[in-house]
Amino acid sequence: MSKYILFGTEGCHLCEDAELLIQNTGMAFTRQDIMDDEQSLQRYAVRIPVLLHQASRLELGWPFDEEQLQEYLLQTQKT
C-alpha cells in the first residue's frame, strides 16, 4: 500500500495535471476516485485534486507546482 493517495475523478483535467506532476517525481502513489466513496466525495468534491500522506494526514491541495510538491514530500518524509 502506498503512503500517498491522490484524490480525483475521471474527466478532471486538473487531476490529470496533478497526476503527471506526481509521476514525474518518481514517487509511488495510489489514485482514489472520489465518486467511488461517499465519504471521499463529501470531503473532496470541490477540492480535487488533493494528495494525502496517509501517516501524517497532511494534504496538498491543487494548485501546486513541482517546487511545492517537493517541499510537501520533504515535510511528509519527516513524519
C-alpha positions as CSV (number, residue, x, y, z in Angstrom):
1,M,0.0,0.0,0.0
2,S,1.3,3.4,-1.0
3,K,1.9,6.1,1.6
4,Y,0.3,8.7,-0.7
5,I,-3.2,8.9,-2.2
6,L,-4.2,11.2,-5.0
7,F,-7.9,12.0,-4.7
8,G,-9.6,13.0,-8.0
9,T,-12.1,11.7,-10.6
10,E,-12.4,10.7,-14.2
11,G,-12.5,13.5,-16.7
12,C,-10.9,16.0,-14.4
13,H,-8.1,17.7,-16.3
14,L,-6.6,19.2,-13.2
15,C,-6.4,15.7,-11.7
16,E,-4.6,14.6,-14.8
17,D,-2.2,17.5,-14.5
18,A,-1.5,16.7,-10.8
19,E,-1.0,13.0,-11.6
20,L,1.6,13.8,-14.3
21,L,3.4,16.1,-12.0
22,I,3.5,13.5,-9.2
23,Q,4.6,10.8,-11.7
24,N,7.5,12.9,-12.8
25,T,8.9,12.8,-9.2
26,G,9.0,9.0,-9.4
27,M,7.1,8.7,-6.1
28,A,4.7,5.8,-5.5
29,F,1.1,6.8,-5.0
30,T,-2.4,5.3,-5.5
31,R,-5.4,7.0,-7.1
32,Q,-8.7,7.2,-5.4
33,D,-11.8,8.2,-7.4
34,I,-14.0,10.3,-5.1
35,M,-17.0,9.0,-7.0
36,D,-16.3,5.5,-5.6
37,D,-16.6,6.5,-2.0
38,E,-19.3,8.7,-0.4
39,Q,-17.0,10.0,2.4
40,S,-14.3,11.0,-0.1
41,L,-16.9,12.6,-2.3
42,Q,-18.2,14.8,0.5
43,R,-14.7,15.7,1.7
44,Y,-13.1,16.4,-1.6
45,A,-15.9,17.2,-4.1
46,V,-14.9,20.8,-4.7
47,R,-11.2,20.5,-3.8
48,I,-9.8,17.9,-6.2
49,P,-7.1,17.0,-6.9
50,V,-5.7,16.5,-3.4
51,L,-2.7,14.5,-2.4
52,L,-2.8,12.9,1.0
53,H,0.0,11.4,3.1
54,Q,-1.7,8.7,5.0
55,A,0.5,8.5,8.1
56,S,0.5,12.3,8.9
57,R,-2.8,13.1,7.2
58,L,-1.2,16.1,5.6
59,E,-2.8,17.2,2.4
60,L,-1.5,19.1,-0.6
61,G,-4.4,20.7,-2.5
62,W,-4.4,21.9,-6.0
63,P,-2.9,24.1,-7.4
64,F,0.6,23.0,-6.7
65,D,3.8,23.1,-8.7
66,E,6.9,20.9,-8.7
67,E,8.6,23.0,-6.0
68,Q,5.6,22.9,-3.7
69,L,5.3,19.1,-4.3
70,Q,9.0,18.6,-3.4
71,E,8.5,20.7,-0.2
72,Y,5.4,18.6,0.7
73,L,7.4,15.4,0.1
74,L,10.2,16.6,2.4
75,Q,7.7,17.6,5.1
76,T,5.9,14.2,5.0
77,Q,9.0,12.2,5.0
78,K,9.9,13.6,8.4
79,T,6.8,12.0,9.9
